[in-house]
Amino acid sequence: MDVRGGEQSICCITTTAMDNSLERVLTVHQSSMGSTRLPLELQQHVFSYLDAKSFWAARNVCKWWRFASVDAVTLARQLRKLPILPPADAGQLTPREMHDLFAEASYTLMLGMQVKRGADEEGMMSAPQRQGFLAGPRVTAISSGTRTVTINDRVIALFDTAGDSPRLLTQRPLNDLKETVGNGPWLKVTPSSYHELALSSDGNLLAIAQERTIQIYDLSAEPDSFTVNEYIPSAAGHYICGLDFEQNDHVLRVRLSGKGAVLYLGTPSLDPDSRNEEQQEQKADIWHWKSKAGLRHVFLDSTLLSLRCNHSSGSESTSTDPDARLSGIQLLRPFEQGYLLAAQKHGRKESSYYILAHVQCSFPSTTPSPATTPNTTEPSFPLPSSQQPAPLTVEPTTVTLLARLESFLSAWDYTLNGTGDSSSSSSNSSGGMGRWENMPSCHEHHPSYALSADMRLLVLAERDKKRIRPVQLSQLFVYRLPGEGRLIERLRGQRRENEEGRKDDGGVGKSLPSDAEGAGDEVLGEWEVKKGRKHAVARIPLCLSTIQGAVNELRLVEEGGASSCHEKEGETNGAGKSFVLTALAWDAAKKWTFSQMC
């Protein structure tokens, strides 16, 4: 450090193109602010008392503080507080590698994420409850609360609850053993019978489930119109414990009892690579559910999905892991000739954790017909089942795991490692444990998810399993994801290596990279070592809040706004984007806003 004319001069760092050496250039003079007149050693000593989030904020205050934070020992001390394996060592990493590792960790762990709590709004049943409807298993409403359905004394009633008082729109009998409407199977209606209800987004379709039977009613049709009834053979050994319309009401997510098994009935409205906005907005009608691609078609069965496993003992073949199991599956969005899905991964040899995965879909050949011609002005009706093409179906052996999302137990090694520096004060010895001690358990069988449009945030709602609580509680967590570009690159790279392995082995599949096993960025294998990776950062979520009741719907939408950040967190960090999360429960809608601090 040079002293000229009584002023301190601090040098900036520049990285040469040939190597990672740091050059000190005398360009910055500490004379503008009182805090910048501190000696460099004193600034770095102050950094040693900060936690990781405060250190990230401090190094982005100004260029003088940022320069003081690039010291290898200072960065190594902060990296040892983070869930990184193996622990960062200043003697083994170059200054550029230390800087890049902290940038990756700050992005993955959302050290620069600002979360703001918004005002509560009305929940799904707020308006119906004001008009005298009591929340219960035989009452449901759409997310806006403007339409409410009740089942009372074998009668289905649809009400308009948008005004001050309810207005009856239609009534029709329940298709049970006593009041038969159309064909069976019929429902058993007794004073103690229990039904699961699901109302479509526009309030026109009602799905009712009892044990393993599902019926779908068209509430906009005449009371004596036909119903779609189906006994679900895929639910054998279970009973239906939850229903949800998804994908513009074209598929029905059926939650089964026992270890989080999930069925998707129906067929999505478009193929995964279609960009037809009109087709994306089109809602399903009763004819869709009556067709071959409707209620009788199983689009996805979570019990049939198989996971590939690598053989690290010299074998290059790929097989399925009989101990691995996916549960709590939810389709997120179409992606790369298939669908992105979030799920829980369970195995006998490791702790359970959440994953982001991709599954391919089969694409049957279809021939144009008058009923499917786009220029047809007459209303189209479904073809006879013998003439209809085979519906879109998930291929259960094509599951590719893209990212591993840690739970409390699966991240144990990482969080125990992030215990701070032994040379730090005792008050800071806990390191990052306080920040990550509240994490999902990954043992609640029916979670729900929401994915941001840029694929950088995934929100998880997990119910509390403790039955002793007087009111059910749900916890909300948010994970950071790599983004759409990196997910596409990773997925295509795994497909390419798998195809090359089959050619090299004469048709026998070569083992996928380690992140294809479900580890994502977090487990270092031979493939990643060749790429030059030395450390793994755990994808640990932020806990937003604990709310009362079950979360019926999660919405994550982008909000306007722009910002610029000093930190380069990956290739593109999505800076300048804000997202608003809405967690819709029966009595209230909770809101949060996520934005990147600068």
N, C-alpha and C positions, 0 to 999 in steps of 0.2 A: 504494500500500500504506500503510495507516494504522498507527500505533503508538500503542496506548493502554495505559498502565500497564506498559510494557515487554514487552507481548505482541504478536506479529504477528497480524494479522487478514487472512484470505484470503477473497476474495469468490467466491461461487458464480455460475454463469452461468445466465441464464434467457433463453429465446427468445420474443419476443412473437409473437402470432398474426398480426400484420399484416406483419412483415418478418423478416429474419434477423439483425437487430442483436443484440448481446450486451450485457446490462446486468450491472453488478457490484453485488452485494448483500453487505453486510458481515454475514455470518452464521456463518462458520467461524473459529474461533480455533485457531492452531497451538500448543497447550500440552500435548497429551496424549502425544505421542511425540517422541523425539529427532530422528528423521528428518524429521518435519514442521516442525521449527524452521528448516529450511534456507530461505534466501531463495528467492523464486520464480525469479529469474534463475539461481541456482545449480542448482535442480532442472532447469530447462530445459537448462542446459549439460550436466548429467549425461545427459539424454535424447539429446543429440546423439552420444554415444559408444555408444549401444545399437543392436543390430541390430533388425530389425522385430519378431521374435518376442519378444525381451526387452522391447522398448518396449510391446508389447501387454500383457505380463504386469505390467510396472511400473505402467501406467496403471490397472490393475484392483486394485491393492493396497489403496487407500483413496480417499476422495473428495478429499483434498488433492492426492495425486499425480495423480488424474484431472483435477482442475482445472488443474494445471500443464501437462498434456499437450494442452489444447485450444487452445493458442496456434497461430495460423495458420502462423507460420514454423516452429514445431516440427513440426507435422503435415506441412507441405510437405517438410521435410527427410526425414522418414520415408517419405513417399509416393514420393519420388524414388529410394528404394532398392528399390521394389517394381516388378514387371512391369506397368506401367500406361502406356498411350499415349492421348493425348499426355501428356508429363510434367506433373505438377501444379504450378501456379504460384500462390503465395499472393496475387499481385497481381491475378489474374483470377478467383479463386473466393471466394465468401463463406465466413465461418467455418462456417456450417451445411453448405454443400456440401463443405468439406474434411472435416468430421466424418463426413458420410454416405459420402464416398468411401473413407475409411479403414475404416469399418464394413463396407462392401461388400468391400473388398480383404481384410480380416482373415477374413471368412467364406469367400470364394472360395478363398483361399490357405491356409486352415486354420491360421492363426497361433495360435488358441486350442485346437487339437486335441491331446489327450494320448494317446499311443500306448504301451500296455504290452504287453510280450512275455510270453506265457503258456508254461506247460510243454508240452513235446512229448508227443503221444500216438501210439498205434500207427497205422501207415499201412495202406493197402489190402492189401498183401502181407505184413505183419508176421507175422500168425498163420499163413498158409499156408507161409511160409518156415521157421518153426519146426518145421513138420510135414513138411518135406522137399521142398516144391514150390519149384522154381527159377523166378525171374522171367524171362519170355521172351515172344516173340510168340505162342506157342500156349498161354499160360496167362493167365487173367484171373479177377477176383473182384469181388464187389460191394463197395461202399464200406466196409461194416463188417467185411469179411474173413471172414464166417461161411459163405459159399458160394464155392466155387472150381470153375472149369471148365478142363479140359485137353483138348487134341487130340493124340492119339498113335496112330500107325499106323492112320489112317482111323477112329478111334473117338473119340466125344465122351463125356467122363466128367464127371459132376457130383458133387462131394464136399461134405459138411458138415464145415467146418473150425472150428466153434465150440468144440469140446472140445480135449482134449490130443492126440488122434490123429485123422487124417482118417477119415471114414465115407462109403463109396460109396453114393450115392443112386440113380443111374441111369446107364445106358450106352446109346448108340445109334450106329449107323454114320453116317459122314459121307456126304452125298448127292453123291458124286463120280462120275466116269465108270465106275469099277469096281464100286462098291457103290451102285447106283442105288436110291433110295427115292423113289417118286413121280415127278413130272414134272421136266423140266429148266427152265432151264439148270443144268448140273452144274458142279462145281468140278474143277479139275485138281489132283491131289495127287501131287507128286513130292518127293524129298528136299530140293530147293531151293525149293519153292513157299512163298509168304509169304501169310499171312492176317491180316486185321484183325478183331478180336473186340470185341464189346460185349455186356455182360450187363445185363439189366433190373434195376431197383431191388430187386425181390423175388426175383431169381434164377431165374425161370421161363422167360424168353425169352432165347435166344442168337442174336445176329446175327453172321454170318460174311461177310466180303467178300473177294473176290479179283479184282484188275483192275477190271472194271466189272460184276461179278455179285455179288448179295447174296442170302443165304439166311437165313431165320429159322426156328428150331427151338423147339418147345414141349417143354421139358425135364420138365414135369410130366405129359406124356401118355405113351402107350405107345411103345416104341422103334420100332415100324413105322408110327407115325402120319405123316400127311402133313406136308410142309414147304412153306413159302412161298418161292418162288424167283422172281427177277426180274433180267433184264438191264436196266441203267439207261441208256437212250439219252441222257439229259441229261448223262451223264459222258463223252460222246464227246470224244476228244482228250486225256483225262486218265485217271488211274487213282485208285482209292480209297485214300487214305492215312490214314483215321481214321473211326471210328464212335462215336456216343454216343446213348444213349436219353435223351430229354428230355420235358418236359411229361407227367409220369406215364406214361412209356413209350408215349405215343401218337404221337410223332414220332421220327424217326431223323435225327440230324444227321450228314451225310455230308461229310467233308472231302476235297477233291479236290486232286491235285497241280497245281502251276502257279498262282502268283499268288493263292493263298488263296481259290479258288472253293469255295462251300458250297452243298449241296442239303439241303432239309428234305423228307423223305419221310413220308407218313402225313398224319393230320389231328388237330389238337388235340381234346381230349375235350369242350370246351365253347366256346361263342362268347365273344369277348373281354369282353363286358359282363355275363356271367352271374355271379351271386353264390351259386350252388348249391354249398354246401360238400361235400355228398355226391358231387356230380359231379366236383368238383375232386380229391377223394381217390381216385376210382375208377381202378384200374390197367387198362392195356390187356391183352387176351389175344390168342391166336393168331387168333381169329375177326376181330378188328379188322384185323389185318395181311393177312388173306386177302380182306377185303372191297374194294369199289371205293375206299374212302377209306384203304386201307392202303398196302402197299409200292409199288403201281403208281402211286399218286397223288403228284405233285410239289407240295407245299404252297408251297415257296419256292425259287427259283433265283436266286442272287446275281448271275449274269451277265446277268439280264434286268432288274434294277432300274435305273431311270433317275432321274437327279437333275435338278431344275430349276435353271436359271441365270438370273440377272437381267441385263438389258441396261442398263448405266449410261449409254449414249450417247443418251438421250432416248427410246428405244423402251420401250413399256409392255407388250410381249408377253412371254409366258413360253415357254421352250423347254427342251430337254434339253441338257446339256453333254456332247458326245461324248467329251471328254477325261477326264471324271470317272468313277471306278470305285470300287465298294465291294467289300471283301474281308474275310475273317475274321469273317463275320457270325455273331451268336448271338442268338437270341430270348431276351428277359429275362422279360417278363410280359405278360398281356393288359392293354390300356389303350385306352380311348376308341374302341371299335369297330375295334380292330386290335391291334397288338403293338408294344411297345417293343423296339428292337434296338440293339445296340452293334456297331460295325464300324470298319474303317479306310477312310478316304477318300483316294484317290490322284488326282492330276491332273498334267497336263503343265506347268502354269504356276505351281504352288505346291508346297510341301513337303507330305508326307503327314502326316496327323494322325488321331486317333480321334474318333468322333462318337457322340452319342446321337440316335437317330432314331425316327420312328414310321411305320408302314406300315399302311394300311387292309386289311381283309379283305372279300371278297365274301360276301354272306349269301344263299344260295339258299333259295328257298321250299320248305318241307318239309310234307308232309301226314301226319297221325297214322296210324299203322298198328298192328296188333296186336303187332308185334315191338318197337315203340318206346313202347307205352303204359306210363306209370309204374306203374299199378296191377296190371300183369300179374305173377302169381306164378310162372308157369312160366318156365324158362330161355329167353331170347330168342336166336334165331339170325338171322344176317344175311339180308336179302332177296336175291333174285336180282339180279344186276348191272343188269339191264334195268329193275328197279323201284326201285332205290336212288336217292335224290336226289343231285344234284351236291354233292361235298364242298366244305368251306370252302377257299378259296384266297386267297393274297395277291395284291393288285392292284399290279403292279410299278411303275405310274406315279404312285402316291400316296405316295411317300416324302417325309416332312417332317423335316428335320433340326432338332433342338431345341437341341443344345448342342455346341460345339466343344471337344474335349479335346486340349490341346496335346501335341506330341511335342518332341523335342530341337531339331530343325531348324525346325519351324513356329513355335516360341516364340523363335526367335533374336532377332528385333527387340525383343521384350519384355525378355528377359533381358539383352541388351546395354544396354538403356535403364536397367535397374535397377542402376546401377553406383555408387550412392552420391552424396553431395554433394561438390562440389569443395572446399568449405570445411572438410570433415571431415578428421580425421587420416588419414595414409597407411595406417595399419593397418586402417582401416574403408573403404578406397576400393573394395574388391571388392563392397560392398553385398550383394545377395541372390544373387550367382552361386554361392556355396558351397552355398546351400540348394537350388538348382534345377539344378545341373549334372548330376545323375544322373537322367535322364529316359528314357522309352521311345523306341525308335527308329522304331516304326511300320513296320518292314520285315520283321518275322517274320510268316509267313503264317497261323499258326494260334494266335492268342491265345485266352484264355478270360476270362470276366467274371462278376461277381456284383453284384447291385443290392440295396441296402437296402430295407426295407419302406416307409420314408417317402420314398424316391427322393432322398435327399440325399447318398448315398455310392455310388460305383461303384468296384469293385476290379478291377484288370487284372492278369493273369498273362501275361508275355511271355517266350518262350524266348530264350536266348542263341544267336545265329546263328553264333558262331565254332566251326568244326569242329575246331580244333586242341586244344580242351580235352579232357582225358582223360575227364571226366564232364560230362554235359549239365547246364546251369544254367538256372534260371528266376528272373526278377525280378518282384517284386510292387509295384504302385503303387496309390494310392487317390486318386480325384478327388472334388471337391465338386460337387454338382449343386444346382439351384435348389430342388428339392422338388416334391411332387406338385401342390400348388395352382398354383404358377407355371407348371409344365409344361402343365397343363390350360388355363390362361388363354392361354398362348402358342399352343398348338395350335389352340384354338378361334378365337383372333384371326386367325391366319393363314388358316384356312378361311373365316372371314367376309370378310376382305379379298379373298381370291381369288374368292369368289362375287360380291362387289360389283364387282370388276374385270371379270368376265365379262359382267355385266349392262351396265356402262358401255360396254364395247367391242363390244357386240352379239354376245356369245358367245366373244370372244377373251379368254383369261385375262390378267388384269393381273398385273404383277410382284409377287411376294411381298415382304414385308419382308426386310431384309438378313439377319436371323437365320434366315430360312427357307432360306437358302442353305447352312446348315451352320455359321454362325458363332456362333449362339446369342447370348450376351451380349457377345461379344468384338469385333465389328466394328461401327463406327458408320456408319450410312447415313442417307439422308434421313428414313426413317421414325423412327429413333431420335433424330435431331436435333430433329424436331418434338416429340418427347416430352420434350425438355429434357436428354437425355443428352449429356455432353461428353467422357467418358473411358471407356476400355475396360480391364477387368481380365482378364488371361489366366487361363484355367483350367489351372493347372500342378499336377501331382500331387505327393504325398509318396511318396518311395521307402521302402518298408517294409524289404525285405531281399532278399538273393539266396539261394535255396535250391538244394539239389542235386537233380537229376532234374526230370522234367516234372510239372507240376501236373495231376492227373487230375480234381479237383473243387474248386470254391470254394463255401463256405457263409458267408453273412453274415446273422446272426440278431440280434435285439434282446435286450438284457440289461436287467434291472431296475436301478433306481437313479434318483435325482432330484438335480438341481442347479439353481442359479440363477446367471445370469451378469449382470454389469453391462452388457456390450456388447450393443447391439441390432444384430444382424447380419441385416438384412433384415426382412421382415414377420414371419416366424416362423423362428427359427433352429434349432429342434429341440433346444434345451437341455434337459438332464435325461435324455437318451437315451444309452445305451451300446450299442455293437454289438460282437459277437464274430466275428472272421473266422477261419475254419479253411481252411487250404490243404492239401489231401490229396494226398500223393505216395505212391509205392510203399512206401517204407520208413518214413515218419513223417508225422504230421499236425502242422503248425505252427499256432500260435494267436496272435492279437493281439486286444487290446481297445481300442476307440476311445471316447473320452469327451471332452466339452467342458470345458476348464479354466475355473474361475471365480475 
